[in-house]
Amino acid sequence: MHNAQPWTFRFLRESGVLQLRGDPDRTMPRTDPAPHRALHLGCGAALFNLRVAAAHAGREALTTLLPDPADPWLLAEVTVAGSRPGDDDLASLHPAIHRRHTSRFPFTDEEVPEAILDGLRGAALLEGARLYVPDAWHVRSVLDLVHDAEGREAADAAARAETARWTEAGTGTGSGTGTEAGTGTGTGTGVGTGAGTRDGKVEDARQDGIPAYAFGPRQHDVTVPVRDFAGRRLLPGRGTAAFEKQPCLALLGTVHDRPADWLRAGQALERILLQATLDGLVTSLTSQALEWPDLRWAVRDPSSAMGHVHMVIRLGYGPTGPATPRRPVPDVLDIV
């Protein structure tokens, strides 16, 4: 959620084990309360990228989920085996890791071919999850639930403050109109509001969160589930646009709803996003309706085998979203 990057890695030299740990300082207690389902999803996605990188290097990542019941923040242990033929299917996804960015911009009305959707369904199954593409009636129902969640968040000061921590500007300002990087100089807990480029590099002081240049335009008619992180704030240079009238949505879920399922769903999510990128699609994610238990239950299709939805994915063709900040390696990797 919100590019919080709630993970750390610890490499144990003696055993050669790489541990993936959740970062308790990057939780969202109001919208992702304990036991932190969304945090597990994000960490699962990071774990999948590690597996892809290992395969690309001709190695195998032997993974154990939740290896120590007494340590709930230890989410996985990975042993990267020595040089051996890697998983070609995983390795083929490696180029997409740096190309994939969330796009909160309008997509075209071109339909996504059924063959591509079938491939994405298969990607989910490979990771022990399911991807369901709802029909037009169900899509309208999901949009209604998202709008309900938006209204609830607008009336919930704690939820608004939590979102603002990762997305809003502090006391600083920024300038520029580019879409690939930001020159904001916000301080405090938020990101700068400016959007622009300088030598093609992100100039935002923060290394996490969602900067204003990645918000995308405000929807002229609200037809797709794209979260408007600006809320009621008017950002200089940010316009409005008409989005696709009939969005292609997919629901990612699992049969059960336990921490191990969340980690599998996170790996499935990243596998889907990387495969979609290689297929020429752009994507955006929304979890608003899933942050309220009663709405989350209503998002699912009761006739499907998917008991619990973890993410709503928007798929289509359109502009690639801009890159967002990443934490530096020394902040997320500890070698002991």
C-alpha positions as CSV (number, residue, x, y, z in Angstrom):
1,M,0.0,0.0,0.0
2,H,1.1,3.5,-0.9
3,N,4.6,2.5,-1.8
4,A,5.5,2.0,1.9
5,Q,8.0,-0.8,1.0
6,P,7.4,-2.5,4.4
7,W,10.2,-5.1,4.1
8,T,13.8,-5.7,5.2
9,F,16.2,-8.4,4.1
10,R,18.9,-10.0,6.4
11,F,21.6,-12.2,5.0
12,L,23.1,-14.7,7.5
13,R,26.6,-15.3,6.2
14,E,27.2,-18.5,8.3
15,S,24.1,-20.4,7.0
16,G,23.7,-18.6,3.6
17,V,20.1,-17.9,4.4
18,L,18.4,-14.7,3.3
19,Q,15.6,-13.7,5.6
20,L,12.6,-11.5,4.6
21,R,11.1,-9.6,7.5
22,G,8.2,-7.2,7.7
23,D,9.0,-3.7,9.0
24,P,6.8,-2.8,11.9
25,D,7.6,0.9,11.5
26,R,5.9,0.8,8.1
27,T,2.6,-0.6,9.1
28,M,-0.8,1.2,8.6
29,P,-2.7,0.5,11.8
30,R,-6.0,2.1,10.6
31,T,-6.3,0.7,7.1
32,D,-4.2,-2.4,7.5
33,P,-4.5,-3.4,11.2
34,A,-2.8,-6.4,12.7
35,P,-2.1,-9.0,11.5
36,H,-1.4,-6.7,8.5
37,R,-2.7,-8.5,5.5
38,A,-1.6,-5.7,3.0
39,L,1.9,-5.7,4.5
40,H,2.2,-9.4,3.8
41,L,1.0,-8.8,0.2
42,G,3.7,-6.2,-0.4
43,C,6.4,-8.4,1.2
44,G,5.2,-11.3,-1.0
45,A,5.7,-9.2,-4.1
46,A,9.2,-8.3,-3.0
47,L,9.9,-12.0,-2.3
48,F,8.8,-12.9,-5.9
49,N,11.2,-10.3,-7.3
50,L,14.0,-12.0,-5.4
51,R,13.0,-15.4,-6.9
52,V,13.0,-13.8,-10.4
53,A,16.4,-12.2,-9.8
54,A,17.8,-15.6,-8.6
55,A,16.4,-17.4,-11.7
56,H,17.9,-14.6,-13.9
57,A,21.3,-15.3,-12.4
58,G,21.0,-19.0,-13.1
59,R,20.2,-19.9,-9.4
60,E,17.4,-21.4,-7.5
61,A,15.7,-19.7,-4.6
62,L,14.5,-22.3,-2.1
63,T,11.8,-20.6,-0.1
64,T,10.2,-21.3,3.2
65,L,7.2,-19.2,4.3
66,L,6.7,-18.2,7.9
67,P,9.5,-20.5,9.3
68,D,9.2,-19.5,12.9
69,P,5.7,-19.2,14.5
70,A,7.3,-17.4,17.5
71,D,8.6,-14.6,15.2
72,P,5.6,-13.3,13.2
73,W,7.7,-10.6,11.5
74,L,10.0,-13.3,9.9
75,L,7.9,-13.8,6.8
76,A,10.2,-16.1,4.7
77,E,13.7,-17.6,4.6
78,V,15.4,-18.1,1.2
79,T,18.4,-20.2,0.4
80,V,19.9,-19.3,-3.0
81,A,21.4,-22.4,-4.4
82,G,24.7,-22.4,-6.3
83,S,25.0,-22.1,-10.0
84,R,22.5,-24.3,-11.7
85,P,20.0,-24.0,-14.5
86,G,17.4,-21.5,-13.3
87,D,13.6,-21.4,-13.9
88,D,13.3,-20.1,-17.4
89,D,9.7,-18.9,-16.9
90,L,10.8,-16.9,-13.8
91,A,13.9,-15.6,-15.5
92,S,11.9,-14.3,-18.5
93,L,10.1,-11.9,-16.2
94,H,13.3,-10.2,-15.1
95,P,13.2,-7.3,-17.6
96,A,9.7,-6.3,-16.5
97,I,10.8,-5.6,-12.9
98,H,12.3,-2.2,-13.9
99,R,9.7,-1.5,-16.5
100,R,6.6,-2.0,-14.5
101,H,5.1,1.1,-12.9
102,T,1.5,1.8,-11.7
103,S,-0.4,4.0,-14.2
104,R,-3.1,6.2,-12.7
105,F,-3.7,7.7,-16.2
106,P,-6.6,7.0,-18.6
107,F,-6.4,3.7,-20.6
108,T,-7.8,3.2,-24.0
109,D,-11.1,1.4,-24.6
110,E,-9.3,-1.4,-26.4
111,E,-10.3,-4.8,-25.0
112,V,-7.7,-7.1,-23.5
113,P,-7.6,-10.3,-25.5
114,E,-9.0,-13.4,-23.7
115,A,-5.7,-15.2,-24.4
116,I,-3.8,-12.7,-22.4
117,L,-6.3,-12.8,-19.6
118,D,-6.0,-16.6,-19.6
119,G,-2.2,-16.3,-19.3
120,L,-2.6,-14.0,-16.3
121,R,-5.0,-16.5,-14.7
122,G,-2.4,-19.1,-15.1
123,A,0.2,-16.9,-13.5
124,A,-1.9,-16.6,-10.4
125,L,-2.5,-20.4,-10.2
126,L,1.3,-21.0,-10.4
127,E,1.6,-19.1,-7.1
128,G,-1.4,-20.8,-5.4
129,A,-3.8,-17.9,-6.0
130,R,-6.7,-17.2,-8.3
131,L,-7.5,-14.4,-10.7
132,Y,-11.1,-13.7,-11.5
133,V,-12.3,-11.3,-14.3
134,P,-15.8,-10.2,-13.4
135,D,-18.5,-9.4,-15.8
136,A,-20.0,-6.0,-16.5
137,W,-22.5,-6.2,-13.7
138,H,-19.9,-7.3,-11.1
139,V,-17.6,-4.5,-12.3
140,R,-20.3,-1.9,-11.6
141,S,-20.8,-3.5,-8.2
142,V,-17.1,-3.2,-7.4
143,L,-17.1,0.4,-8.5
144,D,-20.0,1.1,-6.2
145,L,-18.1,-0.5,-3.3
146,V,-15.0,1.5,-4.1
147,H,-17.0,4.7,-4.0
148,D,-18.5,3.6,-0.7
149,A,-15.0,3.2,0.7
150,E,-14.0,6.6,-0.6
151,G,-16.8,8.1,1.3
152,R,-15.9,6.3,4.5
153,E,-12.3,7.3,4.3
154,A,-13.3,11.0,3.7
155,A,-15.3,10.8,7.0
156,D,-12.5,9.0,8.9
157,A,-9.9,11.4,10.1
158,A,-7.5,8.6,11.2
159,A,-7.7,7.0,7.8
160,R,-7.1,10.3,6.0
161,A,-4.1,11.0,8.2
162,E,-2.6,7.6,7.5
163,T,-3.0,8.0,3.7
164,A,-1.6,11.6,4.0
165,R,1.5,10.3,5.8
166,W,2.5,8.4,2.6
167,T,1.2,10.7,-0.1
168,E,0.6,14.3,0.9
169,A,3.0,17.2,0.9
170,G,4.5,18.7,4.0
171,T,5.3,22.3,4.2
172,G,7.4,22.5,1.1
173,T,6.5,23.2,-2.5
174,G,7.7,22.0,-5.9
175,S,7.7,23.0,-9.5
176,G,7.7,21.6,-13.0
177,T,5.2,19.8,-15.2
178,G,7.0,16.6,-16.2
179,T,5.5,13.1,-15.6
180,E,8.6,11.0,-14.9
181,A,10.1,12.6,-11.9
182,G,9.4,15.2,-9.2
183,T,11.2,18.2,-7.9
184,G,9.1,18.6,-4.7
185,T,10.8,19.6,-1.5
186,G,8.1,18.7,0.9
187,T,9.1,18.2,4.5
188,G,7.7,16.4,7.5
189,T,5.9,13.1,6.8
190,G,4.7,13.7,3.2
191,V,6.2,14.0,-0.2
192,G,6.7,17.2,-2.2
193,T,3.8,18.4,-4.3
194,G,5.9,19.4,-7.3
195,A,6.2,17.4,-10.4
196,G,9.0,17.7,-13.0
197,T,12.3,16.3,-14.1
198,R,15.9,17.2,-13.7
199,D,18.4,15.2,-15.8
200,G,15.8,12.4,-15.8
201,K,16.2,11.8,-12.1
202,V,13.7,11.8,-9.3
203,E,14.3,14.9,-7.2
204,D,11.9,14.2,-4.4
205,A,13.7,14.1,-1.0
206,R,11.7,11.0,0.1
207,Q,12.5,7.4,-0.9
208,D,9.1,6.0,-0.4
209,G,5.4,6.9,-0.6
210,I,3.6,8.2,-3.7
211,P,4.8,11.6,-5.0
212,A,2.3,14.0,-6.6
213,Y,3.7,13.5,-10.1
214,A,2.4,9.9,-9.9
215,F,-1.2,10.8,-8.9
216,G,-2.3,11.1,-12.5
217,P,-5.1,13.5,-13.6
218,R,-8.4,13.9,-11.7
219,Q,-11.2,11.9,-13.3
220,H,-13.7,14.0,-15.2
221,D,-16.4,11.3,-14.7
222,V,-15.5,8.7,-12.1
223,T,-15.6,5.5,-14.2
224,V,-12.6,3.6,-13.0
225,P,-11.3,2.6,-9.5
226,V,-8.3,4.8,-9.3
227,R,-7.6,6.3,-5.9
228,D,-7.3,10.0,-5.9
229,F,-4.5,10.7,-3.4
230,A,-4.9,14.4,-3.8
231,G,-8.3,14.3,-2.2
232,R,-9.8,17.8,-2.2
233,R,-6.4,19.5,-2.6
234,L,-5.8,21.4,-5.9
235,L,-2.3,20.7,-7.2
236,P,-0.7,23.2,-9.6
237,G,-0.6,21.9,-13.1
238,R,-2.8,18.9,-12.4
239,G,-5.7,18.6,-14.9
240,T,-8.7,16.4,-15.4
241,A,-9.3,13.7,-17.9
242,A,-11.9,11.3,-19.1
243,F,-11.0,7.7,-18.3
244,E,-12.2,4.5,-20.0
245,K,-15.9,3.9,-19.7
246,Q,-15.8,0.1,-19.3
247,P,-12.6,-0.7,-17.3
248,C,-11.1,-4.2,-17.4
249,L,-10.8,-5.3,-13.8
250,A,-9.5,-8.5,-12.2
251,L,-9.9,-9.7,-8.7
252,L,-6.9,-11.5,-7.1
253,G,-7.8,-13.8,-4.2
254,T,-7.2,-17.1,-2.4
255,V,-9.5,-19.8,-1.0
256,H,-8.3,-19.2,2.6
257,D,-7.3,-16.0,4.4
258,R,-4.2,-16.7,6.5
259,P,-0.8,-15.1,6.6
260,A,0.7,-17.8,4.3
261,D,-2.1,-17.1,1.9
262,W,-1.4,-13.4,1.9
263,L,2.3,-14.1,1.1
264,R,1.3,-16.4,-1.8
265,A,-1.2,-13.8,-3.0
266,G,1.6,-11.1,-3.0
267,Q,3.8,-13.4,-5.1
268,A,0.9,-14.0,-7.4
269,L,0.2,-10.3,-7.7
270,E,3.8,-9.5,-8.7
271,R,3.9,-12.4,-11.2
272,I,0.7,-11.1,-12.8
273,L,2.0,-7.5,-12.9
274,L,5.3,-8.5,-14.5
275,Q,3.6,-10.8,-17.0
276,A,1.1,-8.1,-17.9
277,T,4.0,-5.7,-18.5
278,L,5.6,-8.2,-20.9
279,D,2.3,-8.6,-22.6
280,G,2.2,-4.8,-23.3
281,L,-0.4,-4.0,-20.7
282,V,-0.4,-1.2,-18.1
283,T,-1.9,-1.7,-14.7
284,S,-3.1,0.1,-11.6
285,L,-4.2,-1.3,-8.2
286,T,-6.8,-0.4,-5.7
287,S,-7.5,-1.8,-2.3
288,Q,-9.9,0.9,-0.9
289,A,-12.9,-1.4,-0.7
290,L,-10.7,-4.2,0.7
291,E,-9.7,-2.0,3.7
292,W,-13.2,-2.3,5.2
293,P,-14.1,-5.9,6.2
294,D,-17.8,-5.7,5.2
295,L,-17.0,-4.1,1.8
296,R,-14.2,-6.6,1.2
297,W,-16.6,-9.5,1.7
298,A,-19.0,-7.9,-0.8
299,V,-16.3,-7.5,-3.5
300,R,-16.0,-11.3,-4.1
301,D,-18.0,-13.4,-6.4
302,P,-19.9,-15.9,-4.1
303,S,-20.2,-18.4,-7.0
304,S,-16.4,-18.6,-7.5
305,A,-13.9,-20.8,-5.6
306,M,-12.2,-17.6,-4.5
307,G,-13.2,-17.1,-0.9
308,H,-11.2,-13.9,-0.1
309,V,-10.2,-11.0,-2.4
310,H,-6.8,-9.4,-1.8
311,M,-6.5,-6.9,-4.7
312,V,-8.4,-5.2,-7.4
313,I,-6.3,-4.9,-10.6
314,R,-7.1,-2.6,-13.5
315,L,-5.7,-3.8,-16.8
316,G,-5.5,-2.2,-20.2
317,Y,-3.6,-0.2,-22.8
318,G,-2.3,3.3,-22.2
319,P,0.6,5.4,-20.9
320,T,3.1,3.8,-18.6
321,G,3.1,5.3,-15.2
322,P,6.1,7.2,-13.9
323,A,8.8,5.6,-11.7
324,T,8.3,6.2,-8.0
325,P,11.0,6.4,-5.3
326,R,12.7,3.3,-3.8
327,R,14.6,3.0,-0.6
328,P,18.4,2.5,-1.0
329,V,19.8,-0.9,-0.5
330,P,21.6,-0.2,2.8
331,D,18.2,0.7,4.3
332,V,16.6,-2.6,3.4
333,L,19.5,-5.1,3.5
334,D,21.5,-6.2,6.6
335,I,24.4,-8.6,6.3
336,V,25.4,-10.3,9.5
